[in-house]
Amino acid sequence: QSRVDYREAAKWHRKAAEQGHAGAQTALGVMYANGQGVPQDHHQAARWFRKAAAQGQADAQYNLGLLYYQGKGVDRDDPQALTLFRQAAEQGDPRAQYYFGYMIYRGQSVERNYGKAKGLFYQAARRGDARAQFQLGYMYQRGEGVDQDWVEAGKWYLQAAEQGFPDAQYNLGTMFALGRGVGQNLKEAEKWYRRAAMQGHKEAQTQLKSLSHKPPEEQ
């Protein structure tokens, strides 16, 4: 979309938003957050997200939660972020399920609970959220709130890795390099290390170098 299209869209979204349309309020908030058709202004983004969130709009609840979590356009407020993520998560928003789960996993403004976090990651992962897929893999790898299970870890890492998530690509590469949960396969290890390395993953770049220096019989 060209800048002209965004400007035009912002104009129409504003008209509807001022009449109380929650979808338009959310869309206008996103445009302010990204600087599309309007100057970037997180304070304005928060203002419009707040209006839509009060009407129960999950997308707005998630976006406002993210602003509170990051302290953009508003003072950082983890309890407020947690509440908003929970509201959007209960409506099935996978991004909110991931963040709500992550805050519970970390024990941020809420009691740490691996079981609850895993449930939320699972819901988001099934809807294709790569961060949640990675986090599930990580919990299985480490045995956090679940029995340690390298095969299950690999399954979730693969899903996130195929979506281009660099940490998952790196961890999957390591599993292939060491033969954990998968058959040892240095070609596969190299493939996944390379993909992560191309995205600037430092450890993957290091591992890739050390793989290429191995004598042929080890490959």
C-alpha positions as CSV (number, residue, x, y, z in Angstrom):
1,Q,0.0,0.0,0.0
2,S,1.3,3.5,-0.8
3,R,1.5,6.3,1.7
4,V,-1.6,7.9,0.0
5,D,-3.7,4.8,0.6
6,Y,-2.7,4.8,4.3
7,R,-3.5,8.5,4.6
8,E,-6.9,7.9,3.1
9,A,-7.5,4.8,5.3
10,A,-6.5,6.7,8.4
11,K,-9.1,9.4,7.5
12,W,-11.9,6.9,7.2
13,H,-10.8,4.9,10.3
14,R,-10.8,8.2,12.3
15,K,-14.4,9.0,11.2
16,A,-15.6,5.6,12.3
17,A,-13.4,5.6,15.4
18,E,-14.8,8.9,16.6
19,Q,-18.3,7.4,16.3
20,G,-17.3,4.6,18.7
21,H,-16.6,1.8,16.2
22,A,-14.2,-0.6,18.1
23,G,-12.7,-2.1,14.9
24,A,-11.8,1.3,13.5
25,Q,-10.4,2.5,16.9
26,T,-8.1,-0.6,16.9
27,A,-7.1,0.0,13.2
28,L,-6.3,3.7,13.9
29,G,-4.3,2.7,17.0
30,V,-2.2,0.3,14.8
31,M,-1.7,3.0,12.3
32,Y,-0.4,5.4,15.0
33,A,1.8,2.6,16.5
34,N,3.4,1.9,13.1
35,G,3.3,5.5,11.6
36,Q,1.1,4.4,8.7
37,G,-0.8,7.4,7.2
38,V,-0.2,9.3,10.4
39,P,2.9,10.4,12.3
40,Q,4.1,7.6,14.6
41,D,2.7,8.3,18.0
42,H,2.5,5.6,20.7
43,H,0.6,7.9,23.0
44,Q,-2.2,8.3,20.4
45,A,-2.0,4.5,19.7
46,A,-2.6,3.8,23.4
47,R,-5.5,6.3,23.5
48,W,-7.4,4.5,20.6
49,F,-6.5,1.0,21.8
50,R,-7.9,1.9,25.3
51,K,-11.3,3.0,23.8
52,A,-11.6,-0.3,21.8
53,A,-10.3,-2.4,24.6
54,A,-13.0,-1.0,26.9
55,Q,-15.5,-2.4,24.3
56,G,-14.0,-5.9,24.6
57,Q,-12.0,-5.8,21.4
58,A,-9.3,-8.6,21.8
59,D,-7.0,-7.1,19.2
60,A,-7.0,-3.8,21.1
61,Q,-6.6,-5.5,24.5
62,Y,-3.5,-7.3,23.1
63,N,-2.0,-4.2,21.5
64,L,-2.6,-2.0,24.6
65,G,-1.1,-4.8,26.8
66,L,2.0,-4.8,24.6
67,L,2.4,-1.0,25.0
68,Y,2.1,-1.3,28.8
69,Y,4.5,-4.3,28.7
70,Q,7.1,-2.3,26.7
71,G,6.4,1.1,28.2
72,K,5.7,2.7,24.9
73,G,3.3,5.7,24.9
74,V,2.4,4.8,28.5
75,D,4.4,4.2,31.7
76,R,5.5,0.5,31.9
77,D,2.9,-1.3,33.9
78,D,3.3,-5.1,34.1
79,P,0.1,-5.7,36.2
80,Q,-1.9,-3.7,33.6
81,A,-0.3,-5.6,30.8
82,L,-1.1,-8.9,32.5
83,T,-4.8,-8.0,32.8
84,L,-5.1,-7.0,29.2
85,F,-3.2,-10.1,27.9
86,R,-5.5,-12.3,30.0
87,Q,-8.6,-10.6,28.6
88,A,-7.4,-11.0,25.0
89,A,-6.1,-14.6,25.7
90,E,-9.5,-15.6,27.0
91,Q,-11.0,-14.5,23.6
92,G,-8.5,-16.8,21.8
93,D,-5.9,-14.3,20.6
94,P,-2.7,-16.4,20.2
95,R,-0.3,-13.4,20.6
96,A,-2.0,-12.6,23.9
97,Q,-2.0,-16.3,24.9
98,Y,1.8,-16.3,24.3
99,Y,2.5,-13.1,26.3
100,F,0.1,-14.1,29.2
101,G,1.8,-17.5,29.3
102,Y,5.2,-15.9,29.2
103,M,4.5,-13.6,32.1
104,I,3.2,-16.6,34.1
105,Y,6.3,-18.6,33.0
106,R,8.6,-15.8,34.2
107,G,6.5,-15.0,37.3
108,Q,6.1,-11.3,36.2
109,S,3.4,-9.7,38.4
110,V,1.9,-13.1,39.0
111,E,2.9,-16.3,40.7
112,R,5.1,-18.5,38.5
113,N,3.2,-21.5,37.3
114,Y,4.8,-23.8,34.6
115,G,1.6,-25.9,34.2
116,K,-0.6,-22.8,33.5
117,A,2.1,-21.3,31.2
118,K,2.4,-24.5,29.2
119,G,-1.4,-24.6,28.7
120,L,-1.3,-21.1,27.2
121,F,1.8,-21.8,25.1
122,Y,0.1,-24.9,23.8
123,Q,-3.1,-23.0,22.8
124,A,-1.0,-20.3,21.0
125,A,1.3,-22.9,19.4
126,R,-1.5,-24.8,17.9
127,R,-2.7,-21.6,16.3
128,G,0.8,-21.2,14.7
129,D,2.5,-18.7,17.1
130,A,6.2,-19.4,16.6
131,R,7.3,-17.9,19.9
132,A,4.9,-20.2,21.8
133,Q,6.1,-23.2,19.7
134,F,9.7,-22.3,20.7
135,Q,8.8,-21.9,24.4
136,L,7.0,-25.3,24.5
137,G,10.0,-26.9,22.9
138,Y,12.2,-25.2,25.5
139,M,10.0,-26.4,28.4
140,Y,10.2,-30.0,27.1
141,Q,14.0,-29.7,26.6
142,R,14.5,-28.5,30.2
143,G,11.7,-30.5,31.8
144,E,9.9,-27.5,33.2
145,G,6.4,-28.4,34.3
146,V,6.6,-31.5,32.1
147,D,8.8,-34.6,32.0
148,Q,11.9,-33.9,30.0
149,D,11.3,-35.1,26.5
150,W,13.7,-34.4,23.7
151,V,11.5,-35.9,21.0
152,E,8.6,-33.6,22.0
153,A,11.0,-30.6,22.2
154,G,12.3,-31.3,18.7
155,K,8.7,-31.5,17.4
156,W,7.9,-28.0,18.6
157,Y,11.3,-26.5,17.7
158,L,10.8,-27.8,14.1
159,Q,7.5,-26.0,13.8
160,A,9.0,-22.7,15.1
161,A,12.1,-23.2,13.0
162,E,10.1,-23.7,9.8
163,Q,8.5,-20.3,10.5
164,G,12.0,-18.8,10.6
165,F,12.4,-18.4,14.4
166,P,16.2,-18.2,14.9
167,D,16.4,-19.6,18.5
168,A,14.4,-22.6,17.4
169,Q,16.6,-23.1,14.3
170,Y,19.7,-23.0,16.6
171,N,18.3,-25.4,19.2
172,L,17.2,-27.8,16.4
173,G,20.7,-27.6,14.9
174,T,22.2,-28.5,18.2
175,M,19.8,-31.5,18.6
176,F,20.9,-32.8,15.2
177,A,24.6,-32.1,16.0
178,L,24.4,-34.1,19.3
179,G,21.8,-36.7,18.2
180,R,19.4,-35.7,21.0
181,G,15.7,-36.6,20.3
182,V,16.6,-37.1,16.7
183,G,19.2,-39.2,14.8
184,Q,22.6,-37.5,14.7
185,N,22.8,-35.7,11.4
186,L,25.5,-33.1,10.8
187,K,24.0,-32.1,7.4
188,E,20.7,-31.2,9.1
189,A,22.6,-29.5,11.9
190,E,24.5,-27.4,9.4
191,K,21.2,-26.5,7.6
192,W,19.5,-25.2,10.7
193,Y,22.6,-23.5,12.0
194,R,23.0,-21.7,8.7
195,R,19.4,-20.5,8.7
196,A,19.8,-19.1,12.2
197,A,23.2,-17.6,11.4
198,M,21.8,-15.8,8.4
199,Q,19.5,-14.0,10.8
200,G,22.4,-12.9,12.9
201,H,22.3,-15.6,15.6
202,K,25.8,-15.4,17.1
203,E,26.0,-18.9,18.6
204,A,24.8,-20.4,15.3
205,Q,27.5,-18.6,13.5
206,T,30.1,-20.0,15.9
207,Q,28.8,-23.6,15.6
208,L,28.6,-23.3,11.8
209,K,32.4,-22.4,11.8
210,S,33.3,-25.3,14.1
211,L,31.2,-27.8,12.0
212,S,33.0,-26.7,8.8
213,H,36.4,-27.4,10.4
214,K,35.6,-31.0,11.3
215,P,37.6,-33.6,9.4
216,P,35.5,-35.4,6.7
217,E,35.1,-38.7,8.5
218,E,33.3,-37.0,11.4
219,Q,30.8,-35.4,8.9
